[in-house]
Amino acid sequence: MHSDIRRSVSAYRLYAIGASFVSAGTFIREDGLRSIRRSFTVPELSAALPPGWRAEAASPHRVLAVR
């Protein structure tokens, strides 16, 4: 099993707002937003996985690769 961030508009917006209060003036906000932009959606991860693996959404804002 592999767990990662699931890219979505709502995850990006919530993190952008929340990180502004918690980590103003640091690299944490920029790095977190970059990580969300580079993460997979469930269909994208499904297409990238080898045979025998499946992708599924996990809450909140997570995607799993399961074998």
Secondary structure by P-SEA (a helix, b strand, c coil): cbbbbbbcaaaaaaaaaaaaacccccaaaaaaaaaaaacccaaaaaaaccccbbbbbccccbbbbcc
